Amino acid sequence: MTTALRISAADNVATALEALAPGATVQIDEIAVAVTETIPRGHKVALREIRAGDVVIKYGSSIGIASSDIAAGAHVHVHNVASSRGRGDAAHSQPSRPGIRLAEPDADA
């Protein structure tokens, strides 16, 4: 049974299709990784080591930057990934990447 889904061969994460427990194995093509911590259904698992500052890739595109080292098989989520984009749903959306600020809207506009 498939326990995780990788969208693109370039992805360094896969999406858990069911809750994954430590010790479970995720097998995707030639990649086999042992899960190191509980990963809820719909969350991401690292398919290989991702170093702090590396790009996290899902859908073949960057979804953020690793804010800390992430071991293969670890849970990949907001606790260890900083978005490189604003939220989009907030009126004054700010990216969560340190040092990046968006211009404030004109008060007269």
C-alpha positions as a printed Julia matrix, in Angstrom:
109×3 Matrix{Float64}:
  0.0    0.0    0.0
  1.2    3.5   -0.82
  1.66   5.54   2.37
  3.0    8.78   0.88
  2.84  10.63  -2.42
  5.65  12.44  -4.21
  4.36  14.72  -6.98
  7.63  15.39  -8.85
 10.96  13.57  -9.03
 12.54  16.88  -7.92
 10.62  16.87  -4.6
 12.59  16.35  -1.39
  9.35  15.78   0.57
  6.3   13.55   0.16
  2.78  13.94   1.53
  1.58  11.32   4.01
 -1.61   9.65   2.74
 -2.23   8.24   6.23
 -0.79   8.93   9.66
  2.77   7.58   9.8
  4.33   6.21  12.97
  8.04   6.17  13.84
  9.67   3.1   12.34
  7.32   2.89   9.35
  8.98   2.84   5.95
  8.01   5.18   3.13
  8.91   3.65  -0.24
  8.68   5.84  -3.33
 10.32   4.46  -6.46
 13.99   3.91  -5.54
 13.71   5.91  -2.28
 13.08   4.09   1.0
 13.12   6.16   4.17
 12.36   5.18   7.76
  9.93   7.55   9.48
 11.57   9.07  12.57
  8.59  10.77  14.23
  4.79  10.79  14.05
  3.58  12.43  10.84
 -0.13  13.27  10.6
 -2.09  12.44   7.45
 -1.67  15.22   4.89
  1.62  16.46   6.35
  5.03  16.14   4.73
  7.86  13.68   5.35
 11.45  14.42   4.31
 12.66  12.0    1.66
 16.3   12.91   2.28
 18.26  15.17   4.6
 17.4   18.84   4.15
 19.92  21.26   5.68
 18.96  24.57   7.31
 18.75  27.16   4.52
 18.0   24.56   1.82
 14.91  24.89  -0.34
 12.02  22.55   0.49
 10.59  21.27  -2.79
  7.04  19.98  -3.31
  5.13  19.92  -6.62
  8.54  20.42  -8.27
  8.65  23.96  -6.82
  9.96  25.68  -3.73
  7.43  25.84  -0.88
  9.85  27.37   1.6
 13.28  27.31   3.23
 14.32  24.86   5.94
 14.67  26.87   9.16
 16.61  24.02  10.81
 18.22  20.78   9.72
 15.6   18.15   8.81
 16.6   14.48   8.88
 15.37  12.01   6.28
 12.11  10.56   7.58
 11.28  13.59   9.76
  8.06  15.62   9.87
  8.3   18.69   7.62
  5.94  21.46   8.69
  5.8   25.03  10.02
  8.15  24.2   12.93
 11.08  23.64  10.55
 10.12  25.42   7.3
  9.83  29.17   6.75
  7.62  30.24   3.9
  9.35  32.24   1.2
  5.99  33.74   0.23
  3.42  35.82   2.05
  0.28  34.1    3.31
 -1.9   35.61   0.61
 -4.98  35.54   2.84
 -3.88  38.41   5.06
 -4.54  42.02   4.05
 -0.92  42.94   4.8
  0.69  39.65   3.93
  4.31  39.45   5.04
  6.71  36.67   4.09
  8.09  34.76   7.07
 11.63  34.86   5.74
 13.8   37.03   8.02
 14.94  40.3    6.5
 12.24  40.44   3.82
  9.53  43.09   4.15
  6.82  44.15   1.79
  6.09  47.83   1.23
  3.33  49.2    3.46
  0.27  50.37   1.5
 -0.2   54.11   1.08
 -2.6   55.56   3.62
 -3.95  57.88   0.87
 -4.64  55.08  -1.59
